[in-house]
Amino acid sequence: MSELTLGFLALMPIALSALLLVGLHWPAKKAMPVVLLVTALLGLFVWDMSANRVIASILQGMGITVSVLWIVFGAIFLLNTLKHTGAIAVIRQGFTQVSPDRRIQAIVIAWCFGTFIEGASGFGTPAAIAAPLLVAIGFPAVAAVLMGMMIQSTPVSFGAVGTPIVIGVNKGLDTVAIEAQLASQGWTWEQYLQLITADVAIIHAIIGTLMPLFMVMMLTRFFGKNKSWKEGLEILPFALFAGIAFTIPYALTGIFLGPEFPSLIGGLVSMAIVVSAAKKGFLTPKNHWQFPEKSQWPENWLGKLEIADNDLKVTKPMSQVVAWTPYLLVAALLVCSRVFGDFKALLNSVNIGFTDILGEAGVSTAFSPLYLPGGLLLIGALAAVMLQGSTTTRGDALSKAFKESSKTIFSAGFVLIFTIPMVRLFINSGVNMADLPSMPMSSAQMFATWFGDAFPLISPTIGALGAFIAGSNTVSNMMFSQFQYEAAVSLQLSPAIIIAAQAVGAAAGNMIAIHNVVAASATVGLLGQEGATLRKTVLPTIYYVLFAGALVMFALYGLQLTGPLG
């Protein structure tokens, strides 16, 4: 079978997903079972995977689904708890005091707060936290999901305290062989990884500075009364200011400190600077942009997570600090659990794991309820009722929150139980009796053959393709880093810059990752409109990968940047 034919067959599940979700407007609950079936048939009859490995991969995907649903449940449960303690009313009032302009609220919550949460946790948590919070302060559910998905771009490469670089790139490269080559040139592996980190930070900083502007333009175009891009451009000075407030400390941290803290520090700095500036009206437009009256919202804007007017009544006097304490506690716990080894080990001590499922080597899954963000979000909910509720209302608040949150999880679970097993089949297809490269690698090799010397232009797109499939920057880096390295060496280009392009593209691909869209939609009770969200998020994704590819081409062929091994 030719490389071209194999590449096209490998892309079939991706093309089918796009056709059904985006082209035919199928809901994910109908589309993803079909895509899973097609992927399984390809694995069995083209890649010649054993039936045992196919079944093991599906079981592995179901195990991972439990972890994703746990995070989603925790995010919804915390928000519903805050609704019943009255904290949401206080938080909403606080954002109105920062600015009544919905564009500024989106930047503060999604961009500033979301990038910090990404730095602490990653794995879709920012959208799971930001989307319901935006709904709580009056955003349409569809708009909240869109904002939540768009922040899963610039900060993602350094999300979860640098996991996509520290684990994804490290585990995706043949470090033993590369280290030996580096030693002959007087470099260490640590220095080389730091070079990749610096390249990733610089590329992201250049592209990501415009993301807050892109976010508000999407908001005003798709959810404004006038459907206007121009109303988004009105906030250009403030949006650029917010972008720079994150990307400058982010880039400097990546260049000088390493991959663990760029998004964390960038998020913290931007929150402090941008909120203060917004309160003082610095660079903000005089007119305050709002959504149309809620009575005019189309039905497809609304999710099942609703914050009614009676939910916005403050049941007892409460300061902004007390209202925000549960979220601040969750953020602190996320940071501590990823930075401090002893605390991380303590949380991971409660673990349900399955290694080598059905005897298939490397096909494993684990569920750590305390270490995953879902467990920490539940701790935040318990803290909320203790701090914000009275003795007589605590049990009632928890009971109502649990009942409301559980309803949403069942519908999301049905979709994800097909989506994530499809992802695992795709990735695990590299072990087969036909001696073929995995489906992701087959598609990547086809692109490399097509583009030749222009390969750097498409390198970020390959990274985005991996994230679209896997819903993870880390997994995309593990799948494609070695391939990107070998392509760079064959073209006599700097492998560090090409691997950085892979990492940047993989971050951007999170904006269109199907199971991330499903999970974010589930937090606001908005299922069945995944295709509508993907049709919007594909725009910033295209911007990101094309801009990144152009920057990499300019760096390699224009500036003729080189490095070790290049």
C-alpha positions as CSV (number, residue, x, y, z in Angstrom):
1,M,0.0,0.0,0.0
2,S,1.4,3.4,-1.0
3,E,2.3,6.1,1.6
4,L,-0.3,8.4,0.0
5,T,-3.1,5.8,0.2
6,L,-2.2,4.9,3.8
7,G,-2.1,8.6,4.7
8,F,-5.5,9.2,3.3
9,L,-7.0,6.2,5.1
10,A,-5.4,7.4,8.4
11,L,-7.1,10.8,7.9
12,M,-10.5,9.2,7.4
13,P,-11.7,9.3,11.0
14,I,-10.6,13.0,11.2
15,A,-12.3,13.8,7.9
16,L,-15.5,11.9,8.9
17,S,-15.6,13.8,12.2
18,A,-15.3,17.1,10.4
19,L,-17.9,16.1,7.8
20,L,-20.5,14.9,10.4
21,L,-20.0,17.6,13.0
22,V,-19.2,20.7,11.0
23,G,-20.6,19.9,7.5
24,L,-23.8,17.9,8.3
25,H,-24.4,19.5,11.7
26,W,-24.7,16.2,13.5
27,P,-24.6,16.3,17.3
28,A,-21.6,14.5,18.7
29,K,-23.8,11.9,20.4
30,K,-24.7,10.7,16.8
31,A,-21.4,11.4,15.0
32,M,-18.9,9.9,17.4
33,P,-20.3,6.4,17.6
34,V,-20.0,6.3,13.8
35,V,-16.5,7.6,13.9
36,L,-15.5,5.1,16.5
37,L,-16.9,2.2,14.4
38,V,-15.0,3.4,11.3
39,T,-11.7,3.8,13.3
40,A,-12.2,0.3,14.7
41,L,-12.8,-1.2,11.2
42,L,-9.6,0.6,9.9
43,G,-7.6,-0.7,12.8
44,L,-8.8,-4.3,12.2
45,F,-8.8,-4.6,8.4
46,V,-6.2,-2.0,7.2
47,W,-3.7,-1.8,10.1
48,D,-4.3,-5.4,11.0
49,M,-4.6,-4.7,14.8
50,S,-5.6,-7.7,16.8
51,A,-9.2,-7.7,18.1
52,N,-7.7,-7.9,21.6
53,R,-5.8,-4.6,21.1
54,V,-8.9,-2.9,19.7
55,I,-11.0,-4.0,22.6
56,A,-8.2,-3.0,25.1
57,S,-7.9,0.4,23.5
58,I,-11.7,1.0,23.8
59,L,-11.6,-0.1,27.5
60,Q,-8.6,2.2,28.0
61,G,-10.6,5.1,26.5
62,M,-13.6,4.4,28.8
63,G,-11.2,4.5,31.8
64,I,-9.9,7.9,30.6
65,T,-13.5,9.1,30.1
66,V,-14.1,8.6,33.9
67,S,-11.2,11.1,34.6
68,V,-12.6,13.7,32.2
69,L,-16.1,13.4,33.6
70,W,-14.7,13.8,37.1
71,I,-13.2,17.1,36.1
72,V,-16.4,18.3,34.4
73,F,-18.5,17.2,37.4
74,G,-16.2,19.0,39.9
75,A,-16.4,22.3,37.9
76,I,-20.2,22.2,37.6
77,F,-20.7,21.1,41.2
78,L,-18.5,24.0,42.5
79,L,-20.5,26.5,40.5
80,N,-23.8,25.1,41.5
81,T,-22.7,25.2,45.2
82,L,-21.7,28.8,44.8
83,K,-25.1,29.6,43.3
84,H,-26.9,28.2,46.3
85,T,-24.6,29.9,48.9
86,G,-25.2,33.3,47.1
87,A,-21.5,33.7,46.2
88,I,-22.3,33.8,42.4
89,A,-24.4,36.9,43.0
90,V,-21.4,38.6,44.7
91,I,-19.0,37.5,42.0
92,R,-21.3,38.8,39.3
93,Q,-21.6,42.1,41.1
94,G,-17.9,42.3,41.4
95,F,-17.3,41.9,37.7
96,T,-19.8,44.6,37.0
97,Q,-17.8,46.9,39.3
98,V,-14.6,46.0,37.3
99,S,-16.4,46.9,34.1
100,P,-20.0,46.3,32.8
101,D,-18.5,45.8,29.3
102,R,-18.9,42.2,28.4
103,R,-15.7,42.3,26.2
104,I,-13.6,43.3,29.2
105,Q,-15.3,40.7,31.4
106,A,-14.4,38.0,28.8
107,I,-10.8,39.1,28.8
108,V,-10.5,39.2,32.6
109,I,-12.2,35.8,33.2
110,A,-11.2,33.8,30.2
111,W,-7.8,35.3,29.3
112,C,-6.3,36.3,32.6
113,F,-7.9,33.9,35.0
114,G,-8.1,31.1,32.4
115,T,-4.4,31.3,31.5
116,F,-3.4,31.0,35.2
117,I,-5.7,27.9,35.6
118,E,-4.1,26.4,32.5
119,G,-0.7,27.0,34.0
120,A,-1.7,25.2,37.2
121,S,-3.7,22.3,35.8
122,G,-4.1,22.0,32.0
123,F,-6.1,19.1,30.5
124,G,-9.2,21.2,29.7
125,T,-9.6,22.6,33.2
126,P,-9.6,26.3,32.2
127,A,-12.6,25.9,29.9
128,A,-14.4,23.7,32.5
129,I,-14.0,26.5,35.1
130,A,-14.3,29.6,32.9
131,A,-17.3,28.6,30.8
132,P,-19.7,28.1,33.7
133,L,-18.4,31.1,35.5
134,L,-19.1,33.2,32.4
135,V,-22.6,31.8,32.2
136,A,-23.1,32.7,35.8
137,I,-22.4,36.3,35.2
138,G,-24.8,36.5,32.2
139,F,-23.0,35.1,29.1
140,P,-24.9,32.9,26.6
141,A,-23.8,29.3,27.0
142,V,-22.5,29.1,23.4
143,A,-20.4,32.3,23.9
144,A,-19.0,31.0,27.2
145,V,-17.9,27.7,25.6
146,L,-16.3,29.6,22.7
147,M,-14.3,31.9,25.1
148,G,-13.3,28.9,27.2
149,M,-12.0,27.0,24.1
150,M,-10.1,30.0,22.7
151,I,-7.9,30.3,25.8
152,Q,-6.7,26.8,25.2
153,S,-4.0,28.0,22.9
154,T,-1.2,30.3,24.0
155,P,-0.8,29.0,27.7
156,V,-1.3,25.4,26.8
157,S,2.3,24.5,25.9
158,F,3.2,25.3,29.5
159,G,0.0,24.1,31.1
160,A,-0.1,21.8,34.1
161,V,3.3,23.2,35.2
162,G,5.0,22.5,31.9
163,T,3.7,18.9,31.3
164,P,3.5,19.2,27.5
165,I,7.2,20.1,27.3
166,V,8.6,18.2,30.4
167,I,6.7,15.0,29.6
168,G,5.4,15.4,26.1
169,V,8.6,16.4,24.3
170,N,10.9,14.4,26.7
171,K,8.9,11.2,26.2
172,G,8.3,11.8,22.5
173,L,12.0,12.0,21.6
174,D,14.8,9.4,21.5
175,T,16.6,11.2,24.3
176,V,19.4,8.6,24.5
177,A,20.5,8.9,20.9
178,I,20.0,12.7,20.8
179,E,21.9,13.2,24.0
180,A,24.9,11.4,22.5
181,Q,24.9,13.7,19.4
182,L,24.5,16.7,21.6
183,A,27.5,15.7,23.8
184,S,29.7,15.6,20.7
185,Q,28.8,19.3,20.1
186,G,29.3,20.3,23.8
187,W,25.6,20.5,24.7
188,T,23.6,18.7,27.4
189,W,20.1,17.5,27.1
190,E,18.9,20.0,29.7
191,Q,20.4,22.9,27.6
192,Y,18.7,21.6,24.5
193,L,15.3,21.2,26.2
194,Q,15.7,24.8,27.5
195,L,16.4,26.0,23.9
196,I,13.2,24.3,22.7
197,T,11.3,25.9,25.6
198,A,12.6,29.4,24.7
199,D,11.6,28.9,21.1
200,V,8.1,27.8,22.1
201,A,7.7,30.8,24.4
202,I,8.9,33.3,21.8
203,I,6.6,32.0,19.0
204,H,3.6,31.8,21.4
205,A,4.2,35.3,22.7
206,I,4.2,36.8,19.2
207,I,1.1,35.1,18.1
208,G,-0.7,35.0,21.5
209,T,-0.6,38.8,22.0
210,L,-3.4,39.1,19.6
211,M,-5.6,36.4,21.1
212,P,-7.6,38.7,23.5
213,L,-8.5,40.9,20.5
214,F,-9.5,37.8,18.5
215,M,-11.6,36.6,21.4
216,V,-13.6,39.8,21.7
217,M,-14.0,40.2,17.9
218,M,-15.5,36.6,17.8
219,L,-17.8,37.6,20.7
220,T,-19.2,40.7,19.1
221,R,-19.4,39.1,15.6
222,F,-21.4,36.0,16.6
223,F,-23.2,37.2,19.8
224,G,-23.8,40.9,19.3
225,K,-27.0,42.6,18.3
226,N,-25.2,44.1,15.2
227,K,-23.1,41.0,14.4
228,S,-20.1,43.3,14.0
229,W,-16.3,42.6,13.9
230,K,-15.8,46.4,14.3
231,E,-17.4,46.4,17.8
232,G,-14.6,44.0,18.8
233,L,-12.0,46.2,17.2
234,E,-13.2,49.1,19.4
235,I,-11.4,47.5,22.3
236,L,-8.1,47.1,20.4
237,P,-5.9,49.2,22.8
238,F,-7.1,47.4,25.9
239,A,-7.0,43.9,24.3
240,L,-3.4,44.4,23.1
241,F,-2.6,45.7,26.6
242,A,-4.1,42.5,28.1
243,G,-2.3,40.4,25.6
244,I,1.1,42.0,26.4
245,A,0.4,41.9,30.1
246,F,0.4,38.1,29.8
247,T,2.9,37.4,27.0
248,I,5.8,39.5,28.2
249,P,6.2,37.8,31.6
250,Y,5.3,34.5,30.0
251,A,8.1,34.8,27.4
252,L,10.7,36.0,29.8
253,T,9.8,33.1,32.2
254,G,10.1,30.6,29.4
255,I,13.4,32.0,28.2
256,F,15.1,32.4,31.6
257,L,13.4,30.0,34.0
258,G,12.2,27.0,32.0
259,P,8.9,25.3,31.0
260,E,7.2,24.9,34.4
261,F,6.0,28.4,35.2
262,P,5.5,30.7,32.1
263,S,1.7,30.3,32.0
264,L,1.4,30.5,35.8
265,I,3.4,33.7,36.2
266,G,2.0,35.2,33.0
267,G,-1.5,34.6,34.3
268,L,-0.9,36.0,37.7
269,V,0.8,39.1,36.4
270,S,-1.9,39.7,33.8
271,M,-4.7,39.3,36.4
272,A,-3.1,41.9,38.7
273,I,-2.4,44.4,35.9
274,V,-5.5,44.0,33.7
275,V,-8.0,44.1,36.5
276,S,-6.5,47.2,38.0
277,A,-6.4,48.9,34.6
278,A,-10.0,47.9,33.9
279,K,-11.2,49.4,37.2
280,K,-9.5,52.7,36.4
281,G,-10.9,52.7,32.8
282,F,-7.3,52.6,31.4
283,L,-7.5,52.2,27.5
284,T,-11.1,51.0,27.8
285,P,-13.7,52.4,25.3
286,K,-16.3,54.8,26.6
287,N,-19.3,52.8,25.3
288,H,-20.0,49.5,27.2
289,W,-20.8,46.6,24.9
290,Q,-23.6,44.3,25.9
291,F,-25.4,41.2,24.6
292,P,-28.9,41.6,23.3
293,E,-31.7,41.3,25.8
294,K,-32.0,37.8,27.1
295,S,-35.5,37.5,25.8
296,Q,-34.0,38.0,22.3
297,W,-31.5,35.2,22.5
298,P,-32.0,32.3,20.1
299,E,-32.8,29.0,21.8
300,N,-29.5,27.5,20.6
301,W,-27.5,30.0,22.7
302,L,-28.8,28.5,25.9
303,G,-27.6,25.5,27.8
304,K,-29.2,23.6,30.7
305,L,-27.0,25.4,33.2
306,E,-29.1,28.4,34.1
307,I,-28.6,31.1,36.7
308,A,-32.1,32.5,37.3
309,D,-32.7,35.9,38.8
310,N,-33.6,34.3,42.2
311,D,-30.2,32.6,42.2
312,L,-28.5,36.1,42.1
313,K,-29.8,37.1,45.5
314,V,-27.2,37.4,48.2
315,T,-28.5,35.2,51.1
316,K,-26.1,36.7,53.6
317,P,-23.6,39.6,53.6
318,M,-20.4,38.4,51.8
319,S,-17.3,40.1,50.6
320,Q,-15.7,39.5,47.2
321,V,-12.8,37.8,49.0
322,V,-15.1,35.3,50.7
323,A,-17.1,34.8,47.5
324,W,-13.9,34.1,45.5
325,T,-12.1,32.0,48.2
326,P,-13.3,28.6,46.8
327,Y,-11.8,29.4,43.4
328,L,-8.6,30.8,44.9
329,L,-8.3,27.7,47.1
330,V,-8.7,25.4,44.0
331,A,-6.0,27.4,42.2
332,A,-3.7,27.2,45.2
333,L,-4.3,23.4,45.5
334,L,-3.7,22.9,41.8
335,V,-0.3,24.7,42.0
336,C,0.8,22.9,45.2
337,S,-0.3,19.5,43.8
338,R,1.9,20.0,40.7
339,V,4.9,21.7,42.3
340,F,5.4,20.0,45.7
341,G,6.4,16.3,45.4
342,D,5.2,15.2,48.8
343,F,1.7,16.7,48.4
344,K,1.5,15.3,44.9
345,A,2.4,11.8,46.2
346,L,-0.2,12.1,49.0
347,L,-3.0,13.0,46.5
348,N,-1.9,10.2,44.1
349,S,-1.9,7.7,46.9
350,V,-5.6,7.2,46.2
351,N,-5.4,5.6,42.8
352,I,-7.4,3.1,40.8
353,G,-5.3,1.8,37.9
354,F,-5.3,-0.9,35.2
355,T,-2.0,-1.7,33.6
356,D,-1.6,-3.6,30.3
357,I,-5.3,-4.0,29.8
358,L,-6.2,-7.5,28.4
359,G,-2.4,-8.2,28.3
360,E,-1.7,-5.4,25.8
361,A,1.6,-3.7,26.7
362,G,1.4,0.0,27.3
363,V,-2.4,0.1,27.1
364,S,-3.1,1.3,30.6
365,T,-5.3,3.8,32.5
366,A,-5.6,5.2,36.0
367,F,-8.0,7.3,38.0
368,S,-6.7,9.5,40.8
369,P,-9.8,11.2,42.3
370,L,-7.9,13.5,44.6
371,Y,-5.0,14.5,42.3
372,L,-7.3,15.2,39.3
373,P,-8.8,18.8,39.3
374,G,-12.2,17.3,39.9
375,G,-11.3,16.2,43.4
376,L,-9.8,19.6,44.2
377,L,-12.9,21.4,42.8
378,L,-15.0,19.3,45.2
379,I,-12.8,20.4,48.1
380,G,-13.5,24.0,46.9
381,A,-17.2,23.3,47.0
382,L,-17.0,21.9,50.6
383,A,-15.0,25.0,51.6
384,A,-17.7,27.2,50.0
385,V,-20.5,25.8,52.1
386,M,-18.4,26.0,55.3
387,L,-17.4,29.7,54.6
388,Q,-20.5,31.0,52.9
389,G,-23.4,28.9,54.2
390,S,-25.1,28.8,57.5
391,T,-25.4,25.6,59.6
392,T,-29.0,25.1,58.4
393,T,-28.3,25.7,54.7
394,R,-25.1,23.8,54.1
395,G,-26.6,20.4,53.6
396,D,-29.4,21.8,51.4
397,A,-26.9,23.7,49.2
398,L,-24.7,20.5,48.6
399,S,-27.8,18.4,48.0
400,K,-29.2,20.7,45.3
401,A,-25.8,21.2,43.7
402,F,-25.2,17.5,43.5
403,K,-28.6,16.8,42.0
404,E,-28.3,19.6,39.4
405,S,-24.7,18.6,38.4
406,S,-25.4,14.9,38.0
407,K,-28.1,15.5,35.4
408,T,-25.5,17.2,33.1
409,I,-22.9,14.5,33.5
410,F,-25.0,11.6,32.1
411,S,-25.5,13.3,28.7
412,A,-21.8,14.3,28.5
413,G,-20.7,10.8,29.4
414,F,-22.6,9.2,26.6
415,V,-20.7,11.4,24.0
416,L,-17.3,11.0,25.6
417,I,-17.6,7.2,26.0
418,F,-17.3,7.0,22.2
419,T,-15.0,10.0,21.6
420,I,-12.1,9.1,23.8
421,P,-11.9,5.3,22.9
422,M,-11.7,6.5,19.2
423,V,-8.7,8.6,20.2
424,R,-7.0,5.7,21.9
425,L,-7.6,3.4,18.9
426,F,-6.0,6.0,16.7
427,I,-2.9,6.3,18.9
428,N,-2.5,2.6,19.7
429,S,-2.7,1.6,16.1
430,G,1.1,1.6,15.9
431,V,1.2,-1.9,17.3
432,N,-0.1,-4.1,14.4
433,M,0.5,-7.2,12.4
434,A,0.9,-5.3,9.1
435,D,4.1,-3.6,10.4
436,L,2.6,-0.2,9.5
437,P,3.2,3.1,11.3
438,S,0.4,4.3,13.5
439,M,-2.5,6.3,12.0
440,P,-1.2,9.6,13.3
441,M,2.3,8.9,12.0
442,S,1.0,7.8,8.6
443,S,-0.9,11.0,8.1
444,A,2.2,13.1,9.2
445,Q,4.5,11.3,6.8
446,M,2.1,12.0,3.9
447,F,2.2,15.8,4.8
448,A,6.1,15.7,4.9
449,T,6.3,14.1,1.5
450,W,3.9,16.6,0.0
451,F,5.6,19.8,1.4
452,G,9.3,18.9,1.1
453,D,11.4,22.0,1.9
454,A,8.3,23.9,2.9
455,F,7.7,21.4,5.7
456,P,8.3,24.0,8.4
457,L,5.2,25.8,7.2
458,I,3.0,22.7,7.9
459,S,4.9,21.6,11.0
460,P,2.5,23.4,13.4
461,T,-0.5,22.0,11.6
462,I,0.8,18.4,12.2
463,G,1.0,19.3,15.9
464,A,-2.6,20.7,15.8
465,L,-3.7,17.5,14.0
466,G,-2.4,15.5,16.9
467,A,-4.2,17.6,19.5
468,F,-7.4,17.5,17.5
469,I,-7.2,13.7,17.6
470,A,-6.0,13.3,21.2
471,G,-7.4,16.4,22.9
472,S,-4.0,16.9,24.4
473,N,-0.9,19.0,23.7
474,T,1.2,16.5,25.7
475,V,0.0,13.4,23.7
476,S,0.5,15.2,20.4
477,N,4.1,16.0,21.4
478,M,4.6,12.4,22.4
479,M,3.2,11.2,19.0
480,F,5.0,13.6,16.7
481,S,8.2,15.1,18.3
482,Q,10.5,12.3,17.0
483,F,9.0,12.5,13.5
484,Q,9.4,16.3,13.5
485,Y,13.0,15.9,14.7
486,E,13.8,13.4,11.9
487,A,12.1,15.6,9.3
488,A,14.3,18.6,10.4
489,V,17.5,16.6,10.3
490,S,16.7,15.3,6.8
491,L,16.1,18.9,5.6
492,Q,19.3,20.1,7.5
493,L,17.2,22.5,9.6
494,S,17.3,23.3,13.3
495,P,15.4,20.5,15.0
496,A,14.8,22.7,18.1
497,I,12.8,25.2,16.1
498,I,10.8,22.5,14.3
499,I,10.0,20.7,17.6
500,A,9.0,24.1,19.0
501,A,6.6,24.5,16.0
502,Q,5.1,21.1,16.8
503,A,4.5,22.2,20.4
504,V,3.0,25.5,19.4
505,G,0.7,23.8,16.9
506,A,-0.3,21.2,19.4
507,A,-1.4,23.9,21.8
508,A,-3.5,25.6,19.1
509,G,-5.1,22.3,18.2
510,N,-6.7,22.2,21.6
511,M,-9.2,24.8,20.4
512,I,-10.7,22.2,18.0
513,A,-10.2,19.0,20.0
514,I,-13.5,17.3,19.9
515,H,-13.6,15.8,23.4
516,N,-12.4,19.2,24.8
517,V,-15.4,20.9,23.1
518,V,-17.7,18.2,24.4
519,A,-16.3,18.5,28.0
520,A,-16.5,22.3,28.0
521,S,-20.1,22.2,26.5
522,A,-21.1,19.8,29.3
523,T,-20.1,22.2,32.0
524,V,-22.9,24.6,30.8
525,G,-25.4,21.9,29.8
526,L,-24.9,22.6,26.1
527,L,-24.7,19.3,24.2
528,G,-25.6,18.6,20.6
529,Q,-24.0,21.8,19.2
530,E,-20.4,20.7,19.1
531,G,-20.2,21.3,15.3
532,A,-21.4,24.9,15.7
533,T,-18.6,25.5,18.2
534,L,-16.0,23.8,16.0
535,R,-17.0,26.0,13.0
536,K,-16.1,29.0,15.1
537,T,-13.0,27.7,16.9
538,V,-11.5,26.6,13.6
539,L,-10.9,30.3,12.7
540,P,-8.5,31.1,15.5
541,T,-6.9,27.7,15.0
542,I,-6.1,28.5,11.4
543,Y,-4.8,31.9,12.4
544,Y,-2.5,30.3,14.9
545,V,-1.0,27.5,12.8
546,L,-0.5,29.6,9.7
547,F,1.1,32.5,11.7
548,A,3.3,29.9,13.5
549,G,4.3,28.2,10.3
550,A,5.2,31.6,8.7
551,L,7.3,32.6,11.7
552,V,9.2,29.3,11.6
553,M,9.8,29.6,7.9
554,F,11.1,33.1,8.4
555,A,13.3,32.1,11.3
556,L,14.8,29.2,9.3
557,Y,15.1,30.5,5.8
558,G,14.9,34.3,6.3
559,L,17.1,34.7,9.4
560,Q,18.8,31.4,8.8
561,L,18.7,30.5,12.5
562,T,20.5,27.3,13.4
563,G,21.3,25.4,16.5
564,P,22.9,22.2,17.7
565,L,22.1,19.2,15.4
566,G,20.9,21.6,12.7
